[in-house]
Amino acid sequence: MSKKSTGLIHHPYRAPEGFASPVVPVAKASTVLFRDMAHLRQQQWVDKSGYTYGLHGTPTTFTLEARLASLEGAAHALLTPSGLSAIAVVDQAVLSSGDHLLIPDNAYAPNRALARHELARWGISHDVYDALDVASLRRALRPNTKLVWVEAPGSITMEFPDLPGLVKAVRDGAPQAVVALDNTWGAGLAFDAFELGQGLSVDLTIHALTKYPSGGGDVLMGSICVDDRSLHDQLAWTHSRLGVGVGANDVEVVLRSLPTMALRYAAQDEAARSLASWCAGQPGVRRVLHPALRGSPGHEHWASLCRAAAGIFSIEVEPRFSAARVDAFVESLTLFGIGWSWGGALSLAVPYDTKGLRSLRHDYEGVIVRLSIGLEDVEDLRADLAQGLARLVEG
Ligand SMILES: *Cc1c(COP(=O)(O)O)cnc(C)c1O
């Protein structure tokens, strides 16, 4: 090598074969090298039989995709830079101008905002349906309905729908439509989205890996899991054309967190249920919204489908308390951070005004405080909530 710069690149060292470790190496690549021109022309990435370009997959991303697919009980998975971008890839892969989609009234709000502000500009229309009323979905189906989003439970108000009933309504009334589940809450652990009973299954799921799979409140990532090969290929091509790849270091973090997810999920479930039951008896609390609690909207559907619940629930504060007073309650909590997201080690609290929160269902009054239960000691969290609620009630 005549020049040092060339020598740094065309160096003679070759790593020996045979290094084995249970941990997946972090493969970072934009360029992937081909052995020869025949390989450059023939290598395929859609079926994961080969590598062509970093954006289209590396051993690191393919490994995470395979693990997520097996966790979900699906054949294939794709990674996206956030949970919301997974929703956007699904919308863009499935829908064309003139199509119609349906979104539950209690969906993760940015899903609706995407339909209202982006898809509408491309001639794609949408309606919302009441997730607790299968007939409301049936009525909303149209001949051009190509995509139906379902979510279990709903965001913030936590209503758990009759998921098999909703899927069946779409199969009967709009067999042309794809059923997509936002399964962030279930995380592949609470129930099996691809085996809902009675031979029913969703067509695909999306996850915000940002929540439990990351578990650290640090990484943003999303996934799409799908069983059907041709639907997978359709999604994979749209995904590649949009250029929404993920960074290898972020994938590494999720791969590291995934083996402890079931343990964290179970611990956060147990703590959240214990705190939710306790909150239900406290002065100042009108209602506790947690699908595993008897009396919570859709509890019977949760009970018939699920073996677990995520560590998140909401308190509906008595409407006599002003929004400012509820803000002061949230600010008085010392162990709960004020912030978005959930599924991390730190407990979080966010108040939501129920006015204008829903278009179709008006059972809620006053302010709802959503609590994400982290991994702190449950008695410490209970004591913190107790002092906060005492202040709320006493003023
Ligand atoms: C957080 C979340 C998303 C979006 O995930 P990001 O990674 O924050 O984009 C989507 N759906 C649900 C239910 C979520 O909780």
The ligand as an SDF file (V2000), in Angstrom:
LIG
                    3D

 15 15  0  0  0  0  0  0  0  0999 V2000
  -46.5040    5.6550   21.7410 C   0  0  0  0  0  0  0  0  0  0  0  0
  -47.5270    5.0310   20.8720 C   0  0  0  0  0  0  0  0  0  0  0  0
  -47.4420    5.0860   19.4900 C   0  0  0  0  0  0  0  0  0  0  0  0
  -46.3570    5.8640   18.7660 C   0  0  0  0  0  0  0  0  0  0  0  0
  -45.0810    5.4640   19.0680 O   0  0  0  0  0  0  0  0  0  0  0  0
  -43.8410    6.4810   18.8510 P   0  0  0  0  0  0  0  0  0  0  0  0
  -42.6660    5.5550   18.8200 O   0  0  0  0  0  0  0  0  0  0  0  0
  -43.8600    7.4210   19.9930 O   0  0  0  0  0  0  0  0  0  0  0  0
  -44.0630    7.1380   17.5300 O   0  0  0  0  0  0  0  0  0  0  0  0
  -48.4030    4.4570   18.7530 C   0  0  0  0  0  0  0  0  0  0  0  0
  -49.4390    3.8170   19.3400 N   0  0  0  0  0  0  0  0  0  0  0  0
  -49.5660    3.7430   20.6640 C   0  0  0  0  0  0  0  0  0  0  0  0
  -50.7110    3.0140   21.2560 C   0  0  0  0  0  0  0  0  0  0  0  0
  -48.6160    4.3510   21.4840 C   0  0  0  0  0  0  0  0  0  0  0  0
  -48.7590    4.2940   22.8020 O   0  0  0  0  0  0  0  0  0  0  0  0
  1  2  1  0
  2  3  1  0
  2 14  2  0
  3  4  1  0
  3 10  2  0
  4  5  1  0
  5  6  1  0
  6  7  2  0
  6  8  1  0
  6  9  1  0
 10 11  1  0
 11 12  2  0
 12 13  1  0
 12 14  1  0
 14 15  1  0
M  END
$$$$
